[in-house]
């Protein structure tokens, strides 16, 4: 528990705050839920935390989390989801709208916020659907949904089906000042595919999903973003073609941003040789050349942030024939360890860049509070032990979804403590 005066002194950490180009050893003083001072601090009456050997960063922010409630509480609840978030170092998550019923009206946005307040772990920022019932037809009441607390609009799980509705959505979202988040998939091209269309799908006899099914929507929407001036964010980019189109859009000055999920940076379609349904995800795990292209785009700044696309499912939804299994993987509790081990450990990106992709990057994309340790900012802080190795065991994770693609992996870098608004949510490796 935090002291009654709300003062906490984190002493002797390596502070990494990419938003302020800070990477130095020092202290952090927290007062009344805010960052009060940085540097060499002597604060009498504060709770002192010895953080020598640890890294202090802004709390991680995930802008793509499926909390499943309402409608699929057997897969995840808001409570289990935000506990998983804190366990993985996240102090804020953006909840996607494809619940049942979908978050497509102000009262449903409010209900998500109510569940989050009751849970009282990570902050939750609701993302509202673009269209009523996510049907791809009538737009939601964007202004009233924003007023209720929505931070963006997305029919994620479904692509905006026509250029007409996509252009209309970008136009109206521009008026209310929020972005459209697009699930880029032309379903007339992806059809009944269950994995990446390539050599492995041919050998395995599984129906493939072509890269063009993503690329054509990314190209279409960039054209519409230029025409409308609307803000456009691409979810879970998975192809080299999409990354190239997004890079061009940025050169042309369009208000376009993009995220990549950790599994698309680490795994490739060869994993499906096992026919294990935990590797079934949409967009699918692509071939190795696409993985390498995404890594280069990440290092070059074409990709703005990493988002987990945390998509828990009940075991019964995954423990079936591959064609019939649900798409999706969990990720909130493994993302830092996986990327620190596989990307930072092999010098694909620096540790500071990884922290930026998990903090300042997502905060910038959606204009969220946090993502920084500057004085006056919310005291959302993650403490990391960079040397600690741990084994991924889904039985010890907080998510209800057993569909973890990194089960059994040994990872380097563990989350030790998490503060949200100056309150301990994880302490000494244990979620409180």
Helices and strands as residue ranges (DSSP letters): E 7-17, G 18-20, E 22-31, E 34-39, E 47-50, E 55-58, E 60-66, H 78-87, E 90-95, H 106-119, E 123-126, G 132-134, H 142-148, E 153-154, H 163-176, E 180-182, H 187-190, E 195-196, H 199-204, E 208-209, H 212-228, E 232-234, H 240-251, E 256-260, H 262-266, G 269-274, G 277-279, H 288-300, E 305-306, E 310-311, H 315-318, G 322-324, H 335-339, I 340-344, H 351-358, H 360-366, E 381-391, G 394-396, E 410-420, E 423-427, E 430-431
